[in-house]
Amino acid sequence: MEKKDIFKFISLILLILLIGSALKWYNTEKQLDSINGNFDKLKQESEQKLVDAEIIAKKKIEDAAREAEVKIKQADSLKNIYSNLIARKEKKLQNYYNNLYRFSGGDNYFNDFAIKKFRIDGNKIFVTIQNNGSQSIKPNFKIYFLNENGFITSEYSDIYVFSSIAPGETRISDGEVNFRYGTPVYYCLWREY
């Protein structure tokens, strides 16, 4: 083979290689364009889904807030009804029991001039009696304990037959109470001097 033919042959091979490289480059560019197009499409779809999800979440939050507001109004209404019923029940009990008080843990007080307060520890009761008057007194009394329905669940009494409380003297009357019909909610005092 002559030099000229060899040169033509090499030129032909180089041309084929160059065309093959150009085709590969062209196909790679097409693939990159397709990938970029797909990426842009996926990006737009993701952004739209995110916007849609935010709209749905916002709507659900607004719906939940409205529903919570309705439930709060219903709860307030029920609370008012309950408070009115309790007040009505207490008023009825107050009409029946002259001096009705709400029971609480710790010290419970009376608006009485001699029988001041009581405290219950377990089933033990301690009543503080104080004579601030100028004469001896015999404070016969009963404390009635009422459950939430107004039933007497227990009572405690102390009667001074042979003794009295001198002016300026303070005594603690103690004894036991057993609540038969539930925990007391109210208490009231009956007394005579």
N, CA and C atoms as an extended XYZ file, in Angstrom:
579
Properties=species:S:1:pos:R:3:atomname:S:1:resname:S:1:resid:I:1 pbc="F F F"
N         0.815       -1.169        0.000 N   MET     1
C         0.000        0.000        0.000 CA  MET     1
C         0.868        1.246        0.000 C   MET     1
N         0.415        2.152       -0.720 N   GLU     2
C         1.188        3.360       -0.853 CA  GLU     2
C         0.865        4.316        0.278 C   GLU     2
N         1.773        5.246        0.422 N   LYS     3
C         1.640        6.239        1.479 CA  LYS     3
C         0.343        6.997        1.363 C   LYS     3
N        -0.027        7.287        0.219 N   LYS     4
C        -1.212        8.056       -0.036 CA  LYS     4
C        -2.446        7.266        0.411 C   LYS     4
N        -2.397        5.976        0.097 N   ASP     5
C        -3.528        5.143        0.486 CA  ASP     5
C        -3.587        4.981        2.010 C   ASP     5
N        -2.413        4.848        2.582 N   ILE     6
C        -2.349        4.723        4.049 CA  ILE     6
C        -2.899        5.998        4.684 C   ILE     6
N        -2.513        7.112        4.143 N   PHE     7
C        -2.990        8.393        4.674 CA  PHE     7
C        -4.509        8.491        4.523 C   PHE     7
N        -5.055        8.061        3.402 N   LYS     8
C        -6.486        8.082        3.182 CA  LYS     8
C        -7.181        7.151        4.191 C   LYS     8
N        -6.548        5.956        4.348 N   PHE     9
C        -7.132        4.976        5.274 CA  PHE     9
C        -7.172        5.523        6.714 C   PHE     9
N        -6.060        6.131        7.128 N   ILE    10
C        -5.974        6.714        8.490 CA  ILE    10
C        -6.946        7.882        8.593 C   ILE    10
N        -7.034        8.668        7.546 N   SER    11
C        -7.962        9.796        7.551 CA  SER    11
C        -9.396        9.290        7.654 C   SER    11
N        -9.688        8.194        6.956 N   LEU    12
C       -11.017        7.617        7.015 CA  LEU    12
C       -11.329        7.110        8.432 C   LEU    12
N       -10.375        6.423        9.030 N   ILE    13
C       -10.565        5.917       10.406 CA  ILE    13
C       -10.764        7.092       11.358 C   ILE    13
N        -9.937        8.126       11.231 N   LEU    14
C       -10.070        9.308       12.084 CA  LEU    14
C       -11.421        9.989       11.867 C   LEU    14
N       -11.862       10.016       10.623 N   LEU    15
C       -13.152       10.613       10.331 CA  LEU    15
C       -14.278        9.795       10.975 C   LEU    15
N       -14.153        8.456       10.859 N   ILE    16
C       -15.162        7.581       11.479 CA  ILE    16
C       -15.159        7.777       12.996 C   ILE    16
N       -13.958        7.835       13.586 N   LEU    17
C       -13.849        8.053       15.044 CA  LEU    17
C       -14.413        9.419       15.425 C   LEU    17
N       -14.145       10.398       14.631 N   LEU    18
C       -14.658       11.748       14.899 CA  LEU    18
C       -16.174       11.779       14.785 C   LEU    18
N       -16.721       11.112       13.775 N   ILE    19
C       -18.177       11.064       13.609 CA  ILE    19
C       -18.790       10.299       14.786 C   ILE    19
N       -18.126        9.166       15.196 N   GLY    20
C       -18.620        8.378       16.335 CA  GLY    20
C       -18.604        9.210       17.615 C   GLY    20
N       -17.532        9.965       17.832 N   SER    21
C       -17.446       10.830       19.012 CA  SER    21
C       -18.500       11.917       18.956 C   SER    21
N       -18.723       12.486       17.772 N   ALA    22
C       -19.736       13.531       17.625 CA  ALA    22
C       -21.117       12.956       17.906 C   ALA    22
N       -21.392       11.736       17.412 N   LEU    23
C       -22.683       11.096       17.674 CA  LEU    23
C       -22.836       10.819       19.182 C   LEU    23
N       -21.736       10.308       19.798 N   LYS    24
C       -21.794       10.060       21.257 CA  LYS    24
C       -22.056       11.363       21.989 C   LYS    24
N       -21.357       12.418       21.618 N   TRP    25
C       -21.545       13.716       22.266 CA  TRP    25
C       -22.976       14.186       22.058 C   TRP    25
N       -23.494       14.034       20.836 N   TYR    26
C       -24.871       14.440       20.523 CA  TYR    26
C       -25.864       13.634       21.361 C   TYR    26
N       -25.665       12.315       21.438 N   ASN    27
C       -26.565       11.471       22.245 CA  ASN    27
C       -26.471       11.832       23.731 C   ASN    27
N       -25.276       12.110       24.213 N   THR    28
C       -25.090       12.511       25.618 CA  THR    28
C       -25.798       13.837       25.874 C   THR    28
N       -25.695       14.763       24.951 N   GLU    29
C       -26.380       16.058       25.086 CA  GLU    29
C       -27.895       15.861       25.121 C   GLU    29
N       -28.396       14.960       24.225 N   LYS    30
C       -29.827       14.688       24.200 CA  LYS    30
C       -30.276       14.082       25.538 C   LYS    30
N       -29.432       13.148       26.056 N   GLN    31
C       -29.760       12.514       27.336 CA  GLN    31
C       -29.740       13.555       28.464 C   GLN    31
N       -28.746       14.444       28.443 N   LEU    32
C       -28.665       15.497       29.461 CA  LEU    32
C       -29.878       16.420       29.365 C   LEU    32
N       -30.270       16.768       28.140 N   ASP    33
C       -31.457       17.608       27.965 CA  ASP    33
C       -32.702       16.893       28.495 C   ASP    33
N       -32.794       15.595       28.209 N   SER    34
C       -33.937       14.812       28.699 CA  SER    34
C       -33.922       14.749       30.229 C   SER    34
N       -32.748       14.517       30.799 N   ILE    35
C       -32.618       14.464       32.269 CA  ILE    35
C       -32.978       15.816       32.861 C   ILE    35
N       -32.439       16.897       32.270 N   ASN    36
C       -32.772       18.247       32.764 CA  ASN    36
C       -34.270       18.504       32.661 C   ASN    36
N       -34.873       18.079       31.535 N   GLY    37
C       -36.318       18.248       31.370 CA  GLY    37
C       -37.081       17.464       32.430 C   GLY    37
N       -36.656       16.229       32.654 N   ASN    38
C       -37.297       15.409       33.686 CA  ASN    38
C       -37.078       16.014       35.075 C   ASN    38
N       -35.859       16.496       35.305 N   PHE    39
C       -35.557       17.102       36.600 CA  PHE    39
C       -36.436       18.336       36.823 C   PHE    39
N       -36.539       19.188       35.808 N   ASP    40
C       -37.387       20.381       35.922 CA  ASP    40
C       -38.845       19.990       36.154 C   ASP    40
N       -39.290       18.941       35.408 N   LYS    41
C       -40.663       18.481       35.564 CA  LYS    41
C       -40.885       17.946       36.987 C   LYS    41
N       -39.939       17.126       37.476 N   LEU    42
C       -40.043       16.585       38.841 CA  LEU    42
C       -39.989       17.697       39.874 C   LEU    42
N       -39.135       18.670       39.637 N   LYS    43
C       -39.032       19.808       40.556 CA  LYS    43
C       -40.349       20.576       40.608 C   LYS    43
N       -40.946       20.837       39.450 N   GLN    44
C       -42.229       21.544       39.399 CA  GLN    44
C       -43.330       20.729       40.081 C   GLN    44
N       -43.340       19.402       39.796 N   GLU    45
C       -44.341       18.539       40.434 CA  GLU    45
C       -44.162       18.533       41.956 C   GLU    45
N       -42.912       18.451       42.411 N   SER    46
C       -42.634       18.454       43.862 CA  SER    46
C       -43.065       19.771       44.484 C   SER    46
N       -42.737       20.873       43.811 N   GLU    47
C       -43.138       22.182       44.332 CA  GLU    47
C       -44.657       22.301       44.382 C   GLU    47
N       -45.345       21.792       43.343 N   GLN    48
C       -46.806       21.843       43.329 CA  GLN    48
C       -47.391       20.971       44.438 C   GLN    48
N       -46.797       19.777       44.628 N   LYS    49
C       -47.267       18.903       45.707 CA  LYS    49
C       -47.046       19.550       47.067 C   LYS    49
N       -45.935       20.231       47.211 N   LEU    50
C       -45.659       20.933       48.471 CA  LEU    50
C       -46.679       22.045       48.699 C   LEU    50
N       -46.971       22.806       47.651 N   VAL    51
C       -47.987       23.873       47.748 CA  VAL    51
C       -49.343       23.259       48.078 C   VAL    51
N       -49.695       22.166       47.381 N   ASP    52
C       -50.983       21.493       47.648 CA  ASP    52
C       -51.035       20.982       49.087 C   ASP    52
N       -49.924       20.389       49.552 N   ALA    53
C       -49.880       19.869       50.926 CA  ALA    53
C       -50.020       21.003       51.935 C   ALA    53
N       -49.384       22.141       51.659 N   GLU    54
C       -49.507       23.294       52.556 CA  GLU    54
C       -50.941       23.812       52.589 C   GLU    54
N       -51.598       23.834       51.432 N   ILE    55
C       -52.996       24.289       51.368 CA  ILE    55
C       -53.888       23.335       52.152 C   ILE    55
N       -53.681       22.019       51.953 N   ILE    56
C       -54.479       21.013       52.676 CA  ILE    56
C       -54.224       21.117       54.173 C   ILE    56
N       -52.932       21.222       54.556 N   ALA    57
C       -52.597       21.321       55.989 CA  ALA    57
C       -53.205       22.579       56.599 C   ALA    57
N       -53.128       23.694       55.881 N   LYS    58
C       -53.700       24.949       56.382 CA  LYS    58
C       -55.210       24.819       56.563 C   LYS    58
N       -55.866       24.186       55.588 N   LYS    59
C       -57.317       23.981       55.681 CA  LYS    59
C       -57.648       23.077       56.861 C   LYS    59
N       -56.870       21.997       57.043 N   LYS    60
C       -57.132       21.089       58.162 CA  LYS    60
C       -56.896       21.792       59.498 C   LYS    60
N       -55.864       22.621       59.564 N   ILE    61
C       -55.597       23.374       60.797 CA  ILE    61
C       -56.749       24.342       61.069 C   ILE    61
N       -57.208       25.032       60.024 N   GLU    62
C       -58.346       25.956       60.195 CA  GLU    62
C       -59.594       25.200       60.632 C   GLU    62
N       -59.852       24.037       60.006 N   ASP    63
C       -61.016       23.225       60.383 CA  ASP    63
C       -60.893       22.754       61.833 C   ASP    63
N       -59.688       22.293       62.201 N   ALA    64
C       -59.473       21.825       63.580 CA  ALA    64
C       -59.635       22.977       64.572 C   ALA    64
N       -59.160       24.164       64.204 N   ALA    65
C       -59.304       25.330       65.086 CA  ALA    65
C       -60.775       25.691       65.257 C   ALA    65
N       -61.540       25.657       64.144 N   ARG    66
C       -62.976       25.938       64.239 CA  ARG    66
C       -63.673       24.891       65.105 C   ARG    66
N       -63.312       23.624       64.894 N   GLU    67
C       -63.922       22.551       65.687 CA  GLU    67
C       -63.545       22.690       67.165 C   GLU    67
N       -62.283       23.022       67.429 N   ALA    68
C       -61.851       23.224       68.819 CA  ALA    68
C       -62.607       24.394       69.442 C   ALA    68
N       -62.810       25.447       68.676 N   GLU    69
C       -63.556       26.606       69.174 CA  GLU    69
C       -64.989       26.222       69.539 C   GLU    69
N       -65.616       25.408       68.679 N   VAL    70
C       -66.980       24.934       68.948 CA  VAL    70
C       -66.984       24.088       70.216 C   VAL    70
N       -65.997       23.177       70.347 N   LYS    71
C       -65.919       22.310       71.530 CA  LYS    71
C       -65.689       23.136       72.792 C   LYS    71
N       -64.865       24.172       72.699 N   ILE    72
C       -64.615       25.042       73.863 CA  ILE    72
C       -65.899       25.761       74.252 C   ILE    72
N       -66.646       26.250       73.257 N   LYS    73
C       -67.926       26.916       73.554 CA  LYS    73
C       -68.900       25.935       74.192 C   LYS    73
N       -68.938       24.693       73.673 N   GLN    74
C       -69.812       23.681       74.269 CA  GLN    74
C       -69.389       23.378       75.698 C   GLN    74
N       -68.069       23.261       75.922 N   ALA    75
C       -67.573       22.980       77.270 CA  ALA    75
C       -67.899       24.130       78.213 C   ALA    75
N       -67.739       25.366       77.728 N   ASP    76
C       -68.096       26.532       78.557 CA  ASP    76
C       -69.578       26.531       78.885 C   ASP    76
N       -70.382       26.183       77.891 N   SER    77
C       -71.825       26.124       78.110 CA  SER    77
C       -72.160       25.057       79.155 C   SER    77
N       -71.555       23.880       79.010 N   LEU    78
C       -71.784       22.815       79.990 CA  LEU    78
C       -71.287       23.215       81.375 C   LEU    78
N       -70.163       23.912       81.411 N   LYS    79
C       -69.624       24.383       82.692 CA  LYS    79
C       -70.599       25.356       83.344 C   LYS    79
N       -71.164       26.266       82.550 N   ASN    80
C       -72.148       27.218       83.085 CA  ASN    80
C       -73.399       26.497       83.573 C   ASN    80
N       -73.864       25.518       82.786 N   ILE    81
C       -75.040       24.742       83.209 CA  ILE    81
C       -74.740       24.022       84.518 C   ILE    81
N       -73.550       23.397       84.580 N   TYR    82
C       -73.152       22.675       85.790 CA  TYR    82
C       -73.066       23.632       86.981 C   TYR    82
N       -72.450       24.782       86.769 N   SER    83
C       -72.331       25.771       87.852 CA  SER    83
C       -73.708       26.227       88.321 C   SER    83
N       -74.620       26.449       87.362 N   ASN    84
C       -75.983       26.858       87.729 CA  ASN    84
C       -76.696       25.764       88.503 C   ASN    84
N       -76.511       24.507       88.064 N   LEU    85
C       -77.137       23.394       88.785 CA  LEU    85
C       -76.587       23.273       90.199 C   LEU    85
N       -75.263       23.413       90.329 N   ILE    86
C       -74.632       23.351       91.665 CA  ILE    86
C       -75.152       24.491       92.525 C   ILE    86
N       -75.218       25.682       91.955 N   ALA    87
C       -75.706       26.840       92.722 CA  ALA    87
C       -77.157       26.622       93.137 C   ALA    87
N       -77.971       26.087       92.211 N   ARG    88
C       -79.379       25.822       92.527 CA  ARG    88
C       -79.486       24.772       93.635 C   ARG    88
N       -78.664       23.718       93.525 N   LYS    89
C       -78.689       22.663       94.534 CA  LYS    89
C       -78.240       23.223       95.887 C   LYS    89
N       -77.174       24.033       95.858 N   GLU    90
C       -76.699       24.629       97.114 CA  GLU    90
C       -77.749       25.554       97.708 C   GLU    90
N       -78.468       26.275       96.842 N   LYS    91
C       -79.512       27.173       97.349 CA  LYS    91
C       -80.629       26.363       98.006 C   LYS    91
N       -81.022       25.238       97.359 N   LYS    92
C       -82.044       24.381       97.949 CA  LYS    92
C       -81.563       23.813       99.277 C   LYS    92
N       -80.315       23.349       99.289 N   LEU    93
C       -79.771       22.816      100.532 CA  LEU    93
C       -79.675       23.906      101.593 C   LEU    93
N       -79.301       25.121      101.165 N   GLN    94
C       -79.186       26.245      102.096 CA  GLN    94
C       -80.554       26.578      102.696 C   GLN    94
N       -81.608       26.447      101.887 N   ASN    95
C       -82.953       26.693      102.405 CA  ASN    95
C       -83.349       25.636      103.436 C   ASN    95
N       -82.873       24.404      103.219 N   TYR    96
C       -83.222       23.328      104.143 CA  TYR    96
C       -82.310       23.331      105.370 C   TYR    96
N       -81.007       23.465      105.119 N   TYR    97
C       -80.030       23.538      106.217 CA  TYR    97
C       -79.662       25.005      106.379 C   TYR    97
N       -79.931       25.527      107.533 N   ASN    98
C       -79.830       26.958      107.772 CA  ASN    98
C       -78.456       27.542      107.465 C   ASN    98
N       -77.399       26.887      107.877 N   ASN    99
C       -76.054       27.456      107.703 CA  ASN    99
C       -75.152       26.432      107.025 C   ASN    99
N       -75.212       26.390      105.731 N   LEU   100
C       -74.489       25.413      104.915 CA  LEU   100
C       -73.147       25.991      104.478 C   LEU   100
N       -72.093       25.172      104.608 N   TYR   101
C       -70.742       25.568      104.195 CA  TYR   101
C       -70.190       24.497      103.267 C   TYR   101
N       -69.261       24.901      102.418 N   ARG   102
C       -68.558       23.931      101.559 CA  ARG   102
C       -67.417       23.309      102.341 C   ARG   102
N       -67.324       21.992      102.278 N   PHE   103
C       -66.284       21.254      102.985 CA  PHE   103
C       -64.981       21.307      102.189 C   PHE   103
N       -63.874       21.469      102.894 N   SER   104
C       -62.565       21.428      102.236 CA  SER   104
C       -61.582       20.719      103.164 C   SER   104
N       -60.485       20.277      102.593 N   GLY   105
C       -59.448       19.659      103.410 CA  GLY   105
C       -58.828       20.705      104.325 C   GLY   105
N       -58.268       20.274      105.436 N   GLY   106
C       -57.668       21.222      106.379 CA  GLY   106
C       -58.718       21.807      107.299 C   GLY   106
N       -58.525       23.054      107.682 N   ASP   107
C       -59.452       23.718      108.604 CA  ASP   107
C       -60.713       24.172      107.870 C   ASP   107
N       -61.860       23.932      108.497 N   ASN   108
C       -63.163       24.376      108.006 CA  ASN   108
C       -63.760       25.276      109.079 C   ASN   108
N       -64.207       26.450      108.707 N   TYR   109
C       -64.617       27.475      109.678 CA  TYR   109
C       -66.131       27.643      109.725 C   TYR   109
N       -66.603       28.153      110.868 N   PHE   110
C       -68.007       28.499      111.073 CA  PHE   110
C       -68.126       29.995      111.306 C   PHE   110
N       -69.281       30.568      110.997 N   ASN   111
C       -69.587       31.957      111.343 CA  ASN   111
C       -70.361       31.955      112.662 C   ASN   111
N       -69.772       31.359      113.661 N   ASP   112
C       -70.427       31.210      114.952 CA  ASP   112
C       -69.528       31.854      115.998 C   ASP   112
N       -70.105       32.430      117.040 N   PHE   113
C       -69.256       33.164      117.979 CA  PHE   113
C       -68.468       32.248      118.910 C   PHE   113
N       -68.872       31.000      119.136 N   ALA   114
C       -68.139       30.118      120.052 CA  ALA   114
C       -67.488       28.946      119.314 C   ALA   114
N       -68.192       28.325      118.425 N   ILE   115
C       -67.641       27.183      117.693 CA  ILE   115
C       -66.943       27.746      116.460 C   ILE   115
N       -65.619       27.705      116.493 N   LYS   116
C       -64.821       28.426      115.492 CA  LYS   116
C       -64.546       27.609      114.233 C   LYS   116
N       -64.020       26.385      114.414 N   LYS   117
C       -63.578       25.624      113.240 CA  LYS   117
C       -63.451       24.153      113.606 C   LYS   117
N       -63.258       23.322      112.594 N   PHE   118
C       -62.939       21.916      112.813 CA  PHE   118
C       -61.960       21.470      111.740 C   PHE   118
N       -61.304       20.370      112.056 N   ARG   119
C       -60.339       19.758      111.134 CA  ARG   119
C       -60.526       18.258      111.238 C   ARG   119
N       -60.433       17.559      110.128 N   ILE   120
C       -60.559       16.105      110.116 CA  ILE   120
C       -59.240       15.514      109.623 C   ILE   120
N       -58.701       14.591      110.429 N   ASP   121
C       -57.503       13.836      110.060 CA  ASP   121
C       -57.889       12.363      110.064 C   ASP   121
N       -57.995       11.766      108.877 N   GLY   122
C       -58.447       10.373      108.781 CA  GLY   122
C       -59.899       10.298      109.210 C   GLY   122
N       -60.170        9.564      110.318 N   ASN   123
C       -61.536        9.533      110.836 CA  ASN   123
C       -61.640       10.264      112.174 C   ASN   123
N       -60.634       11.062      112.507 N   LYS   124
C       -60.629       11.869      113.733 CA  LYS   124
C       -61.043       13.299      113.405 C   LYS   124
N       -61.891       13.862      114.283 N   ILE   125
C       -62.322       15.250      114.120 CA  ILE   125
C       -61.891       16.038      115.346 C   ILE   125
N       -61.453       17.258      115.121 N   PHE   126
C       -61.034       18.170      116.184 CA  PHE   126
C       -61.780       19.485      115.995 C   PHE   126
N       -62.620       19.842      116.973 N   VAL   127
C       -63.433       21.058      116.889 CA  VAL   127
C       -62.896       22.067      117.894 C   VAL   127
N       -62.608       23.276      117.422 N   THR   128
C       -62.106       24.341      118.287 CA  THR   128
C       -63.293       25.179      118.771 C   THR   128
N       -63.424       25.272      120.115 N   ILE   129
C       -64.494       26.055      120.743 CA  ILE   129
C       -63.820       27.131      121.581 C   ILE   129
N       -64.266       28.359      121.416 N   GLN   130
C       -63.639       29.473      122.120 CA  GLN   130
C       -64.730       30.383      122.679 C   GLN   130
N       -64.652       30.630      124.006 N   ASN   131
C       -65.644       31.503      124.644 CA  ASN   131
C       -65.044       32.895      124.783 C   ASN   131
N       -65.481       33.801      123.942 N   ASN   132
C       -65.022       35.194      124.002 CA  ASN   132
C       -66.016       36.070      124.767 C   ASN   132
N       -67.062       35.426      125.317 N   GLY   133
C       -68.086       36.178      126.051 CA  GLY   133
C       -67.670       36.422      127.500 C   GLY   133
N       -68.607       36.955      128.258 N   SER   134
C       -68.330       37.286      129.663 CA  SER   134
C       -68.943       36.267      130.629 C   SER   134
N       -69.663       35.269      130.110 N   GLN   135
C       -70.267       34.243      130.966 CA  GLN   135
C       -69.886       32.860      130.459 C   GLN   135
N       -69.935       31.873      131.339 N   SER   136
C       -69.674       30.490      130.949 CA  SER   136
C       -70.776       30.014      130.009 C   SER   136
N       -70.391       29.139      129.076 N   ILE   137
C       -71.366       28.608      128.120 CA  ILE   137
C       -71.295       27.090      128.102 C   ILE   137
N       -72.417       26.473      127.706 N   LYS   138
C       -72.497       25.028      127.483 CA  LYS   138
C       -72.889       24.836      126.019 C   LYS   138
N       -71.881       24.817      125.141 N   PRO   139
C       -72.196       24.787      123.698 CA  PRO   139
C       -72.549       23.379      123.211 C   PRO   139
N       -73.806       23.011      123.350 N   ASN   140
C       -74.265       21.747      122.775 CA  ASN   140
C       -74.382       21.944      121.264 C   ASN   140
N       -73.748       21.053      120.506 N   PHE   141
C       -73.770       21.246      119.050 CA  PHE   141
C       -73.687       19.915      118.325 C   PHE   141
N       -74.095       19.971      117.062 N   LYS   142
C       -73.946       18.868      116.115 CA  LYS   142
C       -73.423       19.454      114.814 C   LYS   142
N       -72.483       18.747      114.232 N   ILE   143
C       -72.004       19.103      112.894 CA  ILE   143
C       -72.499       17.997      111.960 C   ILE   143
N       -73.261       18.387      110.942 N   TYR   144
C       -73.760       17.445      109.954 CA  TYR   144
C       -72.869       17.520      108.704 C   TYR   144
N       -72.479       16.354      108.197 N   PHE   145
C       -71.676       16.271      106.977 CA  PHE   145
C       -72.567       15.713      105.873 C   PHE   145
N       -72.655       16.451      104.755 N   LEU   146
C       -73.534       16.067      103.648 CA  LEU   146
C       -72.713       15.697      102.428 C   LEU   146
N       -73.173       14.665      101.710 N   ASN   147
C       -72.473       14.292      100.483 CA  ASN   147
C       -72.939       15.188       99.330 C   ASN   147
N       -72.500       14.889       98.118 N   GLU   148
C       -72.804       15.763       96.977 CA  GLU   148
C       -74.295       15.840       96.660 C   GLU   148
N       -75.072       14.845       97.093 N   ASN   149
C       -76.513       14.850       96.843 CA  ASN   149
C       -77.308       15.440       97.996 C   ASN   149
N       -76.628       15.908       99.038 N   GLY   150
C       -77.308       16.528      100.165 CA  GLY   150
C       -77.731       15.551      101.248 C   GLY   150
N       -77.301       14.276      101.132 N   PHE   151
C       -77.620       13.303      102.167 CA  PHE   151
C       -76.600       13.397      103.289 C   PHE   151
N       -77.072       13.227      104.520 N   ILE   152
C       -76.152       13.260      105.662 CA  ILE   152
C       -75.332       11.979      105.638 C   ILE   152
N       -74.035       12.144      105.477 N   THR   153
C       -73.138       10.991      105.410 CA  THR   153
C       -72.511       10.694      106.763 C   THR   153
N       -72.501       11.701      107.661 N   SER   154
C       -72.015       11.501      109.033 CA  SER   154
C       -72.382       12.729      109.854 C   SER   154
N       -72.264       12.594      111.165 N   GLU   155
C       -72.466       13.742      112.046 CA  GLU   155
C       -71.564       13.571      113.261 C   GLU   155
N       -71.263       14.688      113.872 N   TYR   156
C       -70.471       14.684      115.103 CA  TYR   156
C       -71.171       15.622      116.082 C   TYR   156
N       -71.306       15.172      117.351 N   SER   157
C       -71.963       16.037      118.341 CA  SER   157
C       -71.166       16.038      119.639 C   SER   157
N       -71.360       17.106      120.378 N   ASP   158
C       -70.763       17.243      121.711 CA  ASP   158
C       -71.794       17.964      122.586 C   ASP   158
N       -72.063       17.396      123.728 N   ILE   159
C       -73.070       17.965      124.631 CA  ILE   159
C       -72.405       18.233      125.979 C   ILE   159
N       -72.557       19.453      126.465 N   TYR   160
C       -71.995       19.854      127.754 CA  TYR   160
C       -73.105       19.796      128.802 C   TYR   160
N       -73.147       18.683      129.541 N   VAL   161
C       -74.171       18.517      130.570 CA  VAL   161
C       -73.624       18.952      131.926 C   VAL   161
N       -72.456       18.432      132.291 N   PHE   162
C       -71.900       18.683      133.610 CA  PHE   162
C       -70.765       19.693      133.602 C   PHE   162
N       -70.317       20.100      132.448 N   SER   163
C       -69.219       21.065      132.397 CA  SER   163
C       -69.614       22.233      131.521 C   SER   163
N       -68.799       23.261      131.550 N   SER   164
C       -69.038       24.436      130.723 CA  SER   164
C       -67.691       25.022      130.330 C   SER   164
N       -67.745       25.991      129.422 N   ILE   165
C       -66.517       26.662      128.983 CA  ILE   165
C       -66.545       28.074      129.554 C   ILE   165
N       -65.499       28.372      130.324 N   ALA   166
C       -65.415       29.659      131.022 CA  ALA   166
C       -65.067       30.780      130.050 C   ALA   166
N       -65.345       32.045      130.416 N   PRO   167
C       -64.973       33.183      129.568 CA  PRO   167
C       -63.461       33.178      129.280 C   PRO   167
N       -63.094       33.391      128.026 N   GLY   168
C       -61.690       33.432      127.625 CA  GLY   168
C       -61.075       32.059      127.398 C   GLY   168
N       -61.800       30.988      127.674 N   GLU   169
C       -61.258       29.632      127.551 CA  GLU   169
C       -61.447       29.114      126.117 C   GLU   169
N       -60.453       28.319      125.669 N   THR   170
C       -60.523       27.643      124.376 CA  THR   170
C       -60.385       26.146      124.618 C   THR   170
N       -61.244       25.351      123.992 N   ARG   171
C       -61.183       23.892      124.124 CA  ARG   171
C       -61.198       23.260      122.741 C   ARG   171
N       -60.622       22.077      122.715 N   ILE   172
C       -60.674       21.265      121.505 CA  ILE   172
C       -61.532       20.050      121.834 C   ILE   172
N       -62.648       19.918      121.145 N   SER   173
C       -63.516       18.750      121.274 CA  SER   173
C       -63.076       17.779      120.184 C   SER   173
N       -62.829       16.529      120.549 N   ASP   174
C       -62.377       15.582      119.540 CA  ASP   174
C       -63.169       14.288      119.607 C   ASP   174
N       -63.210       13.595      118.504 N   GLY   175
C       -63.934       12.342      118.412 CA  GLY   175
C       -63.706       11.710      117.058 C   GLY   175
N       -64.605       10.811      116.672 N   GLU   176
C       -64.475       10.102      115.398 CA  GLU   176
C       -65.675       10.387      114.505 C   GLU   176
N       -65.404       10.376      113.208 N   VAL   177
C       -66.465       10.462      112.206 CA  VAL   177
C       -66.218        9.370      111.167 C   VAL   177
N       -67.272        8.747      110.735 N   ASN   178
C       -67.205        7.733      109.676 CA  ASN   178
C       -68.228        8.115      108.619 C   ASN   178
N       -67.747        8.312      107.421 N   PHE   179
C       -68.612        8.766      106.335 CA  PHE   179
C       -69.255        7.550      105.665 C   PHE   179
N       -70.546        7.383      105.876 N   ARG   180
C       -71.278        6.208      105.381 CA  ARG   180
C       -71.643        6.323      103.911 C   ARG   180
N       -71.977        7.506      103.447 N   TYR   181
C       -72.511        7.666      102.095 CA  TYR   181
C       -71.631        8.572      101.235 C   TYR   181
N       -70.351        8.371      101.318 N   GLY   182
C       -69.427        9.127      100.471 CA  GLY   182
C       -68.786       10.299      101.180 C   GLY   182
N       -67.833       10.872      100.517 N   THR   183
C       -67.063       11.990      101.034 CA  THR   183
C       -67.958       13.216      101.214 C   THR   183
N       -67.773       13.950      102.305 N   PRO   184
C       -68.597       15.145      102.475 CA  PRO   184
C       -68.235       16.239      101.474 C   PRO   184
N       -69.262       16.951      101.041 N   VAL   185
C       -69.079       18.105      100.157 CA  VAL   185
C       -69.497       19.370      100.900 C   VAL   185
N       -70.444       19.229      101.832 N   TYR   186
C       -70.954       20.348      102.614 CA  TYR   186
C       -70.950       19.954      104.092 C   TYR   186
N       -71.042       20.964      104.928 N   TYR   187
C       -71.255       20.726      106.356 CA  TYR   187
C       -72.117       21.862      106.894 C   TYR   187
N       -72.816       21.565      107.988 N   CYS   188
C       -73.618       22.604      108.629 CA  CYS   188
C       -73.596       22.351      110.134 C   CYS   188
N       -73.984       23.375      110.896 N   LEU   189
C       -73.895       23.343      112.344 CA  LEU   189
C       -75.277       23.566      112.962 C   LEU   189
N       -75.608       22.714      113.915 N   TRP   190
C       -76.757       22.944      114.778 CA  TRP   190
C       -76.174       23.143      116.171 C   TRP   190
N       -76.639       24.155      116.893 N   ARG   191
C       -76.098       24.386      118.225 CA  ARG   191
C       -77.114       25.096      119.101 C   ARG   191
N       -76.908       24.932      120.391 N   GLU   192
C       -77.674       25.690      121.380 CA  GLU   192
C       -76.746       25.980      122.536 C   GLU   192
N       -76.975       27.118      123.199 N   TYR   193
C       -76.113       27.520      124.322 CA  TYR   193
C       -76.919       27.596      125.587 C   TYR   193
